[in-house]
Amino acid sequence: MFKISLTGSKSQPKSAPVQILEPLTPTAVIWQLLAFSLVVLPLLWHLPNWISVVAALAWFWRWGISQGRIGRPHWSLRLLLLVGIGLGVLLSFSRSTSLDAFAALLVLSLSLKLLEIQQRRDALVLLYVASFTLATAFLFEQSLVMGLYSLAVIWVWITALVSCWQSERPSHWTRPMRQGWRLFWPALPLMLLLFLLFPRIGPLWSVTLNTERAQTGLSDQMSPGEVSQLTRSAELAFRAVFAEDQVLPTPSQRYWRALVYSEFDGRSWTLGTPPAGLRTEWNALEEMEALSAPIDYEIMQERSGRLWMFALDLPQQATSESRWLPGRRLEALAPIDQRRQYRLSSVLEYRLAPQLSEALREYYLRLPPAANPRSRALAQGWWQAAEQDPQRFIQTLLDYFNQSFIYTLEPPRLPLNHAVDAFLLETQRGFCEHYAGASAWMLRSVGIPARVVAGYQGGEWNEAGRYFTLRQYDAHAWVEVWLEGEGWRRLDPTAAVAPERIEQTADLFFADEPSFMADAPLAGLGRGASRWMFALQRRYDAVNFQWHRWVLNYHEQQADFLRDLLGGVTPWRMILALLIPAAVLLFAVWLGLYQMRRAPRGDALERAQKRLFAKLARQGQRREAHESLAEFARRMAQVFPEQAPMWQSLATADERWRYAPDANRLDYKACLTALKQCIRRV
């Protein structure tokens, strides 16, 4: 005969293969949907928009299935969706096989699996894949908020796992959450202990982000409009940290050097490749004489996918993970594909390369012979009027810029040929790369060595963290001109056209420009709302910065912690170093075995049933294996006729709670009350 078990399921206990095929309860489906949403949300910000649409449609479809409003997709439709998603991934990531493509496949696979979940087995597969998906999100974002968010998601993940094994009608939908918390919180101290004691090891394989999307910021060539496009982005480029005893550079001194362009093809400036006979001299580190005290600082550079590093003009020494390149610029030994921190020292006043060989001098005078004839003629006229005095010629050039030129983020498009002529004599509207490129052209036209330097200018000071924040909209270009007896000297024509750009931060100077931060419309909300919101935003940025700094310094801090804990290497300390991880491992094994051996507490109704059965068993009245609670109560009514009404009430309450279609929380409480009454009176 088909009997009802006392745990609330509708059959006798089943073996594991049968239990895993049990259908999911409505409560379990809700928790699967919530876990899916929280796991994929961080990744959707970094993936194409159509993937978000697919994930949202899968979510609403599965919700409709659980509500009985829509049927399950036919196998042919699922196959069609699989083929379509595969083609979408191929088209979206056809140029590179990178982490972005695998993250997209994970999210889309989860979305399709969400439509299929019917049994516990399906939910377990969904949750196991979701755990890998959550770990993948850390490859894109490692902020403090992401760390806290992931802890909350893990709690929900455990809750969803617990809900798969709950009875069909649990006491309340929060019961799985409470049980998930009891499993979650004991693991937190163990996690922190393992994090402190066990060293991080390098991965057995390496992955790369989408190379096109990863390469951000300045490029290895500069054409008209290249730098101004960066002002559309508020993406963080780097932070520069200064100790309290360091003198901060003034706004006019905050030039952050990155690239040096030495060759010009008539339209674009490039890093340059000198002739073979000149490469040894060109690659040699330029001599630098410091005329001021050095300033020490730290750079925390964001992932760029490039090699170049940033330094306050002018860096004094390289780091162990970098090398010097021509133009006294720093380049990393490997692409910066993750956040990196390094220490530098710079001098603000200097004399760079006071002696320049004839071969290098000719190299820094190279120009296309037939390009920009009108500006070349204009430069020659100024040169003669200045009596071939470089200082007077430079002043004439700056005065010319100061007359009718306009500094704008949206300059008119220049022709492919004779772009300098069009800018200097026709449009007279441009951004920093227009002025820097045109200035270097005019200087070279009259025999004055010049080159273009690109980097960042200014920066927003954060007093809470004592650092400057440089974003992509702070990108800037200027000129270095070589003068006899002085060496390379910075010349920024922007200061002549728009001196406020140098003295103010870029976000204040370009606040009225329509295209400024056009790709990041939400980035400036904190500034325009109120002063306290802006202060709160800067405080949060400082906290997030300290988090990143702690994570980047983890290896060094962990080594110091273990050194303080263990001291020098001795036999006893080596034994202690082995015993501590062994003890942690044994504790973890013991905790796991203890949890496995503990009898599940269940809800209040199940605990009351067990108390009643145990109390009656001591009196010789044992429940038969096939008896439900209601059947057992009716038999007790015959054994204890004077208490028959009490036992009949218990049988009625139990059957209503378990079988009535409209059973609710009040019926659950009524059954629990009847149980407690029986426990007191037997």
Secondary structure, 3 states (H helix, E strand, C coil): CCCCCCCCCCCCCCCHHHHCCCECCHHHHHHHHHHHHHHHHHHHCCCCHHHHHHHHHHHHHHHHHHCCCCCCCCHHHHHHHHHHHHHHHHHHCCCCCCHHHHHHHHHHHHHHHHHHCCEHHHHHHHHHHHHHHHHHHCCCCCCHHHHHHHHHHHHHHHHHHHHCCCCCCCCCCCHHHHHHHHHHCCHHHHHHHHHHHCCCCCCCCCCCCCHHHHCCCCCCEECCCHHHHHCCCCCEEEEEECCCCCCCCCHHHCEEEEEEECEECCCCEECCCCCHHHHHHHHCCCCEEECCCCEEEEEEECCCCCCECCEECCECCCCCCEEEECCCEEEECCCCCCCEEEEEEECCCEEECCCCCHHHHHHCCCCCCCCCHHHHHHHHHHHHHCCCCHHHHHHHHHHHHHHHCEECCCCCCCCCCCHHHHHHHHHCEECHHHHHHHHHHHHHHCCCCEEEEEEEECCEEECCCCEEEEEHHHEEEEEEEEECCCEEEEECCHHHHCHHHHHCCHHHHCCCCCCCCCCCCCCCHHHHHCHHHHHHHHHHHHHHHHHHHHHHCHHHHHHHHHHHHHCCCCHHHHHHHHHHHHHHHHHHHHHHHHHHHCCCCCCHHHHHHHHHHHHHHCCCCCCCCCCCHHHHHHHHHHHCHHHHHHHHHHHHHHHHHHHCCCCCHHHHHHHHHHHHHHHHHC
